[in-house]
Amino acid sequence: MTGPIAQEMRQLLTAAFEPTQLDIVNDSARHSGHAGDDGSGESHFTIVIESPRFAGISRLQRQRMVNAALGDIPGNRVHALAIKANAPRE
């Protein structure tokens, strides 16, 4: 079962990038009791996204695009995001 924050991230990223692949992995259990664990079970995530919109764009810019698409989620409602953003065939 996916929590509300993960569902919201999926909706936002799908709307912004029309991804050919999108995996949102909840890593929160691995960080239980560590800094940033707010007890919600949705504090740490890994996002793997592939979209043609990332073609010709640097890795840093891709991460900025993903963070911008997620609005107030990174650093506000989610403590940590690992982002792996690629264009198709990379």
N, C-alpha and C positions, 0 to 999 in steps of 0.2 A: 504494500500500500504506500502511496506517495502522499506526503504531507502537503499542506496548503502553500508553503513557500516554494517547494519544488514544482508544484503545479503552476504557480504563477510565473516562475522562471521559464518553464517550458512554453507557456503561452506568449510571453514577451519575446523570447528568442525566436520562436516560430514566426511571429508576426514581423520581426525586424529582419530576419535573415533567410527565411524560407529554406531551412537547412536540408541537405541531402542525408545528413546523419545528425542526431542529437541524443546524447546520453547525459543524464544528470544523475550523478552518483552521490548518495548521502554518506559522507565520511564521518558524521558526527559521533557515532559510537566509538570510533577509534580515538576520539579526543575527549572522551568523558572525564571530567574532573580537571581538565587542562584549562589554561587561559582561554577565554572566549566561549566556553561551554556554558550556555545559559539555561540548560536543562530542558530546552524545547525539543531536542532531538533533531533540530534543523539549524545547526550552527556552522557546519563545515561541509563543503561540497566540492566535487570535481565536475567540471563541465567539459565534455568532448563534443565539439560542434564542427561540422563541415558545411561550407556554403560557397557557392560561386562568388558571392560578394567579397570574399577574402582574397580573391586572385589579385596578385600584384601588390599586395599590402603587407607591410612588415608585421612581424610577430607582435611587437609592442602596440602598433596601431590596432591590430585585431583585438587584442585584450582590452584596449580602451573602448573600442566599438561595443564589445560584449558588455563591459561594465556600464557604459552609457545606456544601452538598451535595457539593462536591469534596473535603472533608476536608483531608488533609495535602498535597494536590497543589499548590495555589497557594502560592507563596513558599517551598516546601520542595523539591518535585520538579520544579516548573516555575517559571522565573524571572519570566515575565510573562504575564498574561492580559488581553486586551481583551474586555470582555463587552458585548454588545448584546442586552438582554433586553426583549421586548415581549409584550403581550397580543395576541390575535388582533384584527385590524382596526385596529391602531394605525399 
